[in-house]
Amino acid sequence: MIDLSKFDRIKTIGQSMFPFLQHGDVIYYRQILYEDIKTNDIIVVKSRKSYFTHRVIFKNDDYIVTKGDNNPFPDRKVMREQIVGKVYQIKRKGKVVRLVHLYLLQSILYFKEIKLINSFLRKNNFKFLFLKGLPLHLHYEKRHPQRIYADCDVFVDKSERNNIENIFYKLGYKKLTEKSMMSGISANPKPETNYYKVVNGVRVVFDVHFEPAFMMTKLYINHRFYDLKLLNSLTGHLLKSRREIKVNRNSFSILKSVELVAYLALHFFHHNYRGIYRLELIKEIIDKEFSSEKWRQLGKFILQYKLQNFVFPVFILLKDYYSVSVPRAFLSKISPKHLFNVFLMSRINSTVFTNQNRFQAGIERFLLLLTLSPQPLYQRLMVFTDFAVVLLALRLVYKYLLSRIKKIQLTGK
């Protein structure tokens, strides 16, 4: 095997980092100390018989976890001696681009659009705030993110649904519609709407939420899993829990720290406890803004809105993977009182670094809601009588039978 430590560049093979890196790209790398490696760095790693170039998704004092952006599963643990170097620029079709410039370009374009949306909504006296995205990252991290941002989440009073749509259309945005197994099943207003616009070749996406989106967003069945009166109360509480931050001399409304940690924990649950990088912002908020009083308030908030089953695993993960000092009294207060939690934690620990496609994520989210919901069991089971679930089940059976027929036609088995 070639010793890459004697070189400073290599041509990539395969699509494991697509679309960020593509087959045939030339990557330039340089040696780096283990202590200087950060999450989201792209590094060249020496495995047993070959090399690979993947993104760092987790790091502690003993090892690193890497994963290809286009891979559903992480690589094996990477030890210090396996690290060849850090990628700092790529060459594609004769053009050389530094990664820091690529990230900065997308971040600047995104921030310009965020400022524009923020200005329009403020001028028109909308009740809104930013749930997550670039303003929060810049406020807490004090630097531009070292990864491509997927979207920005805005929380808006549901009475402004039609007005917010007009604002986005006026600014050149289009509604993002994706065909899926759930398409056309539910005619009820969705808890979120997605808008996008292409700016200088970069797709800018805003997710507009009208309620906390931690359950099913495509099917109108959430009333089986969570009391709607409690959901309306939670929505109102969050909209009132605003504070102002300054980012590059621009004012943005975000959630207060207690509500922000609770929401981000719910957001991590919504992603089936996957994508460990989502925990990093929660860690930053807790490290910088939390006191014993804040922990007390957070525990009270979680119990008030019956969220403990959903968020308890998040704080265990923060404690185990990021050494966050989570008070025992807080954990005891919000700990679910059933044995399923032991099984859940063992499962989460094995999947926290993995990804899912939308269909897989939807099925698992449904099962988690069915299991962790604070609603009575009979109420949860009533979901199987809902037209939307019955129709979806029929679609799944039809899709399965169709695939079997095609397989038989092709193979004769």
PyMOL commands that set and color helices and strands:
alter all, ss='L'
color gray80, all
select helices_A, chain A and resi 4-6+34-36+80-82+99-123+134-141+158-170+222-224+228-240+257-270+276-289+292-304+308-322+328-334+340-351+358-372+377-385+387-411
alter helices_A, ss='H'
color red, helices_A
select strands_A, chain A and resi 9-11+26-30+42-46+51-59+64-67+83-92+95-98+128-132+152-156+174-175+192-199+202-209+242-247+250-255
alter strands_A, ss='S'
color yellow, strands_A
deselect
rebuild
show_as cartoon
